[in-house]
Amino acid sequence: MPTATKTKAKTTTKTTTKAKSKTATKTKKKATKIVKGKNLVIVESPAKAKTIEKYLGRNYKVVASVGHIRDLKKSSMSVDIENNYEPQYINIRGKAPLINNLKKEAKAAKAVYLASDPDREGEAISWHLAHILDLDLKEKNRVVFNEITKDAVKDAFKSPRSIDVDLVDAQQARRVLDRLVGYSISPILWKKVKKGLSAGRVQSIALKLIIDRENEINAFVPEEYWSIDGDFKKGTKKFKANFWGVDGKKKALANNEDVLTVMERLSSDEFNVDKVEKKERKRNAPMPYTTSTMQQDAANKINFRTRKTMMVAQQLYEGLTLGAQGHQGLITYMRTDSTRISPVAQGAAASLITEKFGAKYSKHGSKVKNAAGAQDAHEAIRPSNVFNTPESIAKYLDKDQLKLYTLIWNRFVASQMTPAVFDTMKVNLSQNGVIFVANGSQIKFDGYLAVYNDTDKNTMLPDMEVGDTVKKAALKPEQHFTQPPARYSEATLIKTLEENGVGRPSTYAPTLETIQRRYYVRLAAKRFEPTELGEIVNKLIVEFFPNIVNTEFTAEMEKDLDAVEDGKRRWVEVVDQFYKPFEKELVKAEDEIEKIQIKDEPAGFDCDVCGHPMVIKLGRFGKFYACSNFPECHNTKAIVKEIGVTCPTCGEGQIIERKTKKNRLFYGCSRYPECDFTSWDKPVGRTCPKSGHFLVEKKVRGGGKQVVCSDAECDYQEEKIK
């Protein structure tokens, strides 16, 4: 059984004669010169291999495994349930030349060091490499560094360790559990619903959260309420206050009658100042980023999708060439749930803050408390060298890299700065028992806000004392209705998953990608909406596999898996504890789930090939038109949405919504390919009065839209649309 407790293992891959001849040819082409007597270092990514080799010097050769080299088969579950859930690993197809070259390099090397990423996946990659290269797992050949800088890499090589079998077992347990769930439920969904469907531990909960939120929205009944906002004056100074209550008690205004009752009690413009409360309030700096908080902020502040955030973060971690400074890793490892900062990094930040802002801005030496459940395997996400300010290295980064690096740098530096201090003031105004309350604040000391300004503008009130009189300028009653909860965005869904203890930093991006790729959900206005297919799948999983979508059960499972990582539990025991009841649910589902027919909707027109009625079918990428005479007729058409605008290029076709292969919305002419008009922005059907080009609707920063000229050189624009 290939658990991490075995010292050596044999690969199980068998290669056909044909495959051998192909890979042999490739190996000859790609084989590198093998230098005897050097220390061999194996990393995951080719991008950082050259950098690390420069740091280590001429006695080391650094090569890349390019991720995993062994994995479970894709064609089968590859888990032997009858034999303690033994995983059946094979060499990944296409990697034979690379593996052969690694073996030759290892054989000729003085020593072999395994330097894959510092997490469970990285530990598992090192373990697989050890088996492939026939290395002793007890040997101290595992090197871990949290940032790709010269000092960090050299320090890591001073104290190598043996492979952490507990980390490997924790990764293996997750891999096996995911296979057991996915490869057991998915065939049932294929048989009972349609081909191409899948289920998974974290993905099923994410889907259920989205559908539960949609059900909340559909069931929501708006409730009426009112507010009264007041404009007041103290001398010549104006300020705002809001209705609070009557006769010393807080009162809600449920309807217009309540408002009229309050307004009838007011007979003059003068209000008395009954209470003045002045305080000093501190606001602490936010903690440095974890993976999930970075993903959330990147979505909210720089409009990055989760996948893009992780891709750019990987580039920053692996490093870029900074002119004369050479190639450097710019941030620490980006998959972490820890907010811990090393003493060295704290000291460097304190020096920068003191130099740039003054000693009173630095909170050097303070301890940051980790969130409950954080693994603390490595540090928070921070700059590798805090003196590499965004401004100083901007010319070496592309715009996306600079945006994310700036976000990370500002957040880290702010986390090492003193709190902001505010003078606050709360004033109660009254007339005939009707009470209005005014609140104001002013920054007394900006502290961390000097770097990371996440507060509103100052709203200081004029000086007032109890017994003073102020004048009402205007009162504005306004009707409101309660709003349903918002649909999840990528950022809010990740936050909810994390709060529920579901998943880990490395799982969020692939989870969100999977539920969209399977067409269980779609993004509309950057918010998740469930599809009909998603609702069908969710209903079956909730009914027949309740534990899979139970957040408490899954959170407990994550804790059990963390216990494996800590060496407190055996991975086989944790998997078995899950699988025994799950196996009974599988039998029941197989017997009781009836075949679900997803009915085709009539399209309302006939096939232009054979004349049979066209229908609307649900496919892997959404709905489309298809001929009802299938399989005799294979005619299909995309479902297009017209926006009611005639093509400004040909004047004949209609502008329709279209999507790229990456699901990005754009606008094109219905007569394509005869007319090749396309636009990322939505045409509005009017021409610019200045240039004569067509006008488009653009999204603007801060929300809303604006009609502008499609000609980049024309400055015509209309008022913003909310």
N, C-alpha and C positions, 0 to 999 in steps of 0.2 A: 504493500500500500504506500503510495508516494506522499506520505506526510512529511512535514519539515523535520521530523525527528530522525529520519534515516540519514546516514552519512553519504551514501552514494546512490545513484539511480541510473537506469539505462533508458535511452530514448526508445520509443515504441514505433517511430515512424518507419515505414517501408516505402521505398521508392521504386517505381517501375523502371524497366530498362530504358524506356523512352525518356522518362523524366530525368534519369541519371545522365543520359547523353546531353540533354539540354542544359542541365545545371552545370555539368562539367565544362561545357563551352563557355557559359557565363562566368564560371569561376576563373578560367584562364584569362578572360578579358578583364575581370575586376580585381583579381588577386593583387595585393599590394606587396611591396618588397618586405620580406620578413628579416628583421635585424635581431640576431641572437644576442642574449645577455642583457637585454633591456627589461625593465619592469613594464608589464602590460596593464593598462588601466582601461576598463570597459565602462562607458557611460551610455545613457539612453539615446541622446540626441547628437547627430553629427555637428550641429551648430555650435555646441560647446566643446567638442573634442579638441579642436585646434587651440582654443583659448587655454584650456586646462593643460595641454601639452606644453605651451609656452611657459605657464606658471611653474610647472614641475621641472623643466629642464631636459637636457639631452639624455639622461638616464631613463627616461620614461617614454613610452609610446601609448597614445590615447586613441582608442577606436570606439565606434558606436554600435550598439545592438539594434538601434532603431526600434525602441519599444520592446514588447514581449517577443520572445523567440519560440515559446511553447504556449499552447492554449488547448482548451477543450474543442472537440470536433464541432463544426457547425451543423453537420448533417444529422447528429443524434444528440441525446441528452449527455452522453459521455460521463455518466455518474453511475457507478455500480451500487445500486441501493442495497442489494443483498450482501455486499461485502464492505460494510462500514462506510458506505457512500464514497468509495474510492474514486477519485477523479481519474479519467483516462486521458492523459495529456498526449498530444502529438506535436511534432515540430510544425510551425506555421508554414503553410504552403507558400512557396516562392522565396523562402529564406535559407534554402539549402546552401547556395554559394556563400552566403554570409556566415552561416554556422561552420562550414568547412574551413573558411578563412580564419575564423575565431579559434578553431581547434589548432590550426597550424601555428598561429601567433602564440597561443597559450603554451604549446609544446616547446617552442623555441625561447620563451620568456624566462627571465631569471625568477620572477614572481608575478602573480596575477592578482590585481585588485579590482573589486567590484564596486563601482561608484554610481549606481543608478539613483534615481530620485529618493529623497528622504521621507517616504511615506510607505503605506502598506503595499501599494502596487510596485513601488521601487524595490522593496524588500523581496517581493515575490519574483521580480525579474532577476534579481541577483541569485535567488535560490535556484531558479530554472537554469541560469547560466552555470552555476556550480555543478548541477547535474549533467548538463551537456558537456562541460569541460572536464568532468570527473575530478572536481576539486573536493577537498576535505571540508565539510561544513563546520568542523571545530576550529579550523585554521582562522587566524585573525586577518582576514582579507577583505572585509567590508568597510568601505570608507564613506562617510556621510558628511555633507556640508549643506548649509541652509542658504548660502549665497555664493555666487560664482565670482569671488574676488581672490586676489593672490594670497592674502593673509588667511582667509577662510579655508581655501583649498590646501595650502601648505600645513596649516594647523591640523586639518583632518587626517592628513597622511602621517602625522606624528603619533596618532593614537587610533589605528584601525581596530576593529572588533570583529568577532565572528558574526555570522548571519543570525539575526534575531528570529528564532523559530516560532516564537509566539506571534510576532507580527505577520509572518508568513501564514501561519494557521488561521489568523483572523481574516486575512485576505482570501484564503482558500475557502473558509466557511461561507463568506459572503458570495463568492463565485458559485459554490455548490448550491446554496439556497436559491440564488437567482435562477440557476438552471432548473432546479426542481420545480420552482413556481412557473417560470416561463415555458419550459418544455413539457409541462404537465397540463396547464390550463390552455395554452395556445392551440393544441390539436383539437380540444373540445370546442373552442370558439370557431375554428376552421370548419369543423363538421356541422355544428349547430347554427352558425350564423353565416360566415363567408370566409373565403381564403384570405391570407395575408394579415390576420389579426394577431395580436399578442397581448400578454399580461405580464406584469412584473410587480415586485413588492412596492417600490417607491412610486412607480408610474401609476399604479392602480389607486393609490391614495391621492396623488395629485389630481387625477381625473375625477375622483369622488368629491374632492374639495371644490373643484370648479363647478360640478353639477349641483352640489348642495347649495352653493352660492347662487346659481341660476334659479334654483327652486325658491330660495328666499326672495329673490327679486320678483319672480312671477307671483308669489303669494303676498307680496307687500301691499298693504293698504295705506295710502297717504293720509296723514292726519294734519288738520289745519292748525296753525298757530300764528300769533302776531308778535311783532316787536314794535317798540317806540324808541326811535333814535332821536336824540336832542342835540341841537347846536346851542351852546351857551357862551356868554361873554363875561369876563372879569376885567372891568375897565375896558381897555382896547384889545385885550388878548382873548382869542377865541379858543374853545376846546369842545370836545364831544363827551356826552354822557348818555347812558342807556337806562331805560325804565327797569327797576329792580322789584318793587313791590309797594304795598300800601299798609299803613298803620304798623310798621315794624316787621311785617311778615312778607317773605318772598311770594310773589304771585305770578302764575303763568297766565298768559293771555290766549285763551283758546279760540276766541272768535271776535267778530267786530263789536258785538254787544259789550264784551269785557273792555275793549278799547274805549268805547263811548263812555262807559261808566267811569273809567279813569280820567278821561279828558274833561268830563263834566265837573270834576272836583278841582280843576285848575282854573282859577279866576283872574290871575295876573301873570305878568312876565317875570316877577321876582321870585327867586328861590333862596332858601336859607342854607348856609353851609353848616350841617349838623355834626359832621365827623371828618377829621383829617388824620390819616394814618400814613406816616412816613417810615420807610424801612430801607435797609441796605440788603440787597440780594446778590448772591453769588451764583454764577453758572459755570459748571465744570466743563472742561474740554471733552470732546468725544474720545473714546478709546481708539487706538489704531485699528486698521482694517483686519477683519477675518475674511475668508473667501466670500461668505454670503453677504456681509455688509458692504464689501467692495462691489459685488454684483448689483446690489440694490442701489448704491449711490451712483454707479456708472449708468444704470438705467434712468435714474431720476435726474441726474445733473448733466450728463454728457450724451444721453440718448443712445447708449450702447445696448444691444441685445446681449443676453447672457453668454452665448457662444462667442460673440465678438470680444467681449471683455476677457474671457479666458484665453483666447487666441493672442490678443495683444499683450496680456500679462505674461504669457509664456515667452514671447519675444523679449520683453523687458528682463525677465529672469535669466534667459539664456545669454542675453547681452548684445551690445552694439559697439561698433568702433567709434571712440570719442577722440578723433584726431590724434594728437601726440600722446594722449593717455593710453591709446591702444584699445583693445577689445575688453569690455567690462560688463559684468552682470549688473543691472541697474536696480533690481529689487530682490528681496528675499523670496523664498519659495511661496508660490501663490495658492497652494492648497492647504489651508490651515483653519482650525477653529479656535486658535489660541490668540490672546491679546498680550502675551508676555513679550517683553523687550529685553534684550541682553544688556548687562551693565555697560559694556563697551559702546553700544549704540546709544544708550542713554547719555553717556559722557560726551559723545560726539555731538549729539543734539544740544546738550547744555552749552557746549562751547559755541556752536553756531548761533543759538538763541541769544546768548549773552553778548556776543560780538555784534549781532545785527540789531537787537532790540534793547539790550540792557539786562543786568542780572535779575532785576525784579520780575522779568517775564519767564524765567526758567524755574521749573519745579523739580530740579534734578534730585534724584534719590527717592522720589515717591514711588510707591508700589502700586501696580495695576492688578486688580483682582480679576481673575478669569471667570468667564461665564460658567454656570453649572453644567457639567457634562462635557466640557472642553477637554480634548485629549492632551493638549499641551505638548505634542510631539516636537514641535519647533515653534519659532517665534510668530508674532503677528506679521502681516505684510508691511514692509517698510523699505525705504531706499537702502541699498547696500552701502552707499556713501552719501550721507546727508549733505555734504558740501557740494555735491553735484546738484545744484539748484536747477529747477526747470529752465530758468532764463539762461544759465551758463551752458547747458547742453542742448538747447532747443534746436540749434542748426544741424544736429546729428540725428534727430528723431523725425519721423513723419508725423503728420498732424494727429493721427489716432494714438500713436505711441506717446506723443507729448501731452495729449489730453488726459490719458490714464495716469501717466507718470506724475503730472501736476496734481491730480486728485490724491494719489497715494502720498506724495511728498508733503502736501499741505496738511493732510490728515495726521500723518506721523508727527510732524513738527508741532502741530497744534496740541497733540496728545501729551507732549512734553512741556507744555506751557501752563502758566498759572491761570486760575479761573478769571473770567470777566466779572467785574463788579458793577452793579446797577443801583442807582438811587431810584426807589419806587415811591409812588404816592397814590393813595386811594382816598377819594372824597365822596361823601354822601350828601346829596342835595335834596331838599324836601319843600313841598308846599301843600298845606292842607292834608298831610298824611301820605301824599304820593312821593315815593322815593326814587331818585335817579342816582346812579353810581358812575363816577368817572375814574378811570385808571390811567396812570402815566408812568413812564420810566425814562431814565437817561443813563447813558454809559458813564460811569465814574472812572473806571479803569478798564481798558479794552482787553488786556490779557491775551488769551489765545485768539481772540477775534481779530487781532492784528494780522493773522495769517488765514484764519478759517472763519469768515464772517457768515454765520448761519442765523443771524437774528434780524428782527424787524428794525425799521428806522426808529429813532428816538421819538417818543410821544409825551414829552414832559408837559405837565399842567402848570398854569400860572400859580404863583404863591397864593395860598388861601389859608385862613384861620377859621376856627369854629366861631360862629356868630356873624361871619361875613355874609354879604348878599351878592348874588350873581344874577345876571339877566338872561332870560330865555330868548334866543334869536329865532329858533324854529323847532317844531316837533314834527317828526315824520313817522306816522304809523304805517306799518307795512305788513301785508299778508304773506305767509310762507306755508309751505307744505313739507312735511318730513320726506326725506329722500331714501330710497332703498339702498342697501349696501352696494358698493361699487363692485363690478366684476374684477377678478384678479388680473393684475399685470404680472409680468415675469418677476418683477421685484417683490411685489406683495405676496405672490405665491411662494417664492423662496423663503421669505420671512416667516410665513405661516408654517411651512414644512419644518423650518429650523426650530420655531417655538414649540412645535409638537414633538420634537426629538426624532423626526423622521428623516432618514437619509444622512449623508455626510457631505462635506464640501465638494468632493470630487463627483458626486452623483447628480447634483442639481441641474447642471447644463445639459448632460445627455438625457435626463428624464424629461425636461421640457421639450427637447428636440424630438424625442420618441413619440410623445402623445400628439404632437403636430404632424409628424411624418405618417403616423397611422390614421390620420384624419379623425381622431377622437375629439379634437378641439381645433378651433381656428382662431387666429388673432384678428380682431376687428377693432380699429382705433386703439391698437396696442393693448387690448384687453382680451382675455380668453373667453370664448363662447363655446359651449359643447355642441357637437354635431349630433344628428340623429343616431349615427353609428356609435358614437361615444356613449350616448345614453343607453343604448341597447346593451353594450358590453358592460357598462357599470352596473346596470340592473341585475345581470346574471351573476357578476362577481359578488355583489352585495348579498344576493339571495343564497348562493351556494358556497361562497368562500368568505364568510364574514370577517375572519381574522386577518385576511389579506388587506382589507380596507379599514381595519380598526386601528386608529392612530395610537391608542394606548398599548395595544398588543405589539405593534411594530416598534414603538419606542422602547418597550421592554426587550424586544429582540435585539435592538441596537445595543442596549446595555449589556446583554448576554455576550454579544460579539465583542464588545469592548473588554469584557472580562476575559475572553480568550486572548486578546492582545496583551492583557496584563498578566497572563499566565495563571489566572485563577480558575479557569474552566477549560475542558477539552472541547475542541471544535466538533468532533463527531457527536458528542453528547448533546451539544446545542442544536445541531442539525437534526438529530434524531428526535429531540423534544418537540421540534416543529413538525417534522414530517409524519409522525405516527397519526395524529388527528387529521392532518391535511390529506393523507392517503384515503381516509374514510370519506372525506368530502368529495374527493375525486370520483370515487365509485358512485356516490349518490348523484353527482352532477351528470355523469355519463348516462345513468339510468333515467333521470327525471327531466333533464332539459329537452324540450321538444324543439324540433327544427324550426327556426325562425325564418320566415319568408319576408325579405324586405321588398315590399310591393313596388313595382314600377309605376310612376305617375304618367298619365297621358300627357304628351307634349303639346297636343293641339294642332299638329300639322303632320303631313305625310312625308315619307322618305322620298327624296328626290332621285334615288337610284332605282328602287323597286316598287314604290307606290304604297307600301304598307305603312300603318301608323307609326310615328316615332314616339318613343317613351323616354322618361327621365330615369336614368339609372344612377346608383350610388357606387362610385369606384373608389380606389385607394386615395385619389387626390381630390375627391369631391364629386359633385353631381355633373352628369354630362348627358347629351342626347344620344340615343342609340336606336337603331331600327328594331322593331318588334319581331321582324322576320329572321332574327339571328338564330342559328348560325348560317342560314342560307345567304343572308345579307349582312355584311360587316360594316355598314355605313355608320359612322359616329360623327358628332359635331360638338364643339365646345359650347357651353352655355355662356352667352355674353350679356353684359348689362350695358344698355345704352344710357347716356347721360343727358340726352335731349339736345345735343349740340351738333351742328353740321360741320364736317371736316373743313378746316380753314385752308387746306392745301388744294384738295380736288373739288370741293364744293358739292360733292355728290354723296359720299359715304357719311355714315353716322359715327360719331366718336364713341368708342366702347371702352369699358374697363378691361384690361388684360393683365397678366401676371408673368413675371420672369420665372426661370427654372428655380430660383431661390425664393419664389413666392412674393416678390416685391411688386407692388401695384404700379402700373403705368397706363397711359391712355394712347390708343391708336385708332386708325381708321378701319371701319368695317370692310373696306374694299381691298385690304391688304391681300396679296402682294402688289396689286395694281397701283395702290397708293401706299407709300411708305411713311406716312405721317406718324410720329410718336412724340409723346411729351410725358415727363415725370410729373408735371403739375397739371391740374385739372383745367381744361379750357372752359371759359364761361360763355362763349357764343357772342362776344362783342369784340370790337377792334379798338386799339389804343388811339385816343384822339390826337396824340403827339406824333407817333411813329407809323401808325397804320397796321402794326403787327397785331396778332391776336392776344387777348388778355387771358391770364390764368389766375387761378386761386392758389395762393401759397400759404403754407403753415408758417406762423411767426413765433418767435421765442416768447415764452410766457403764456402760451395758449392762444387760441383764436386763429383767424385766417385773414388774408389781405389780398385784394385783387391788384395785380401788378402787370406790367407789360412783359411779354415773353422775350423781348429783345433785351439782352443783358446790358446793352449800352444806353437804353432808354430809362430814365428815372421816374417815369409815371407810376403813381400808386394811389389807391383809394383808401378810404378810412377802414380801419380794422373791423373785422366781423367777429363777434364773440362766439 
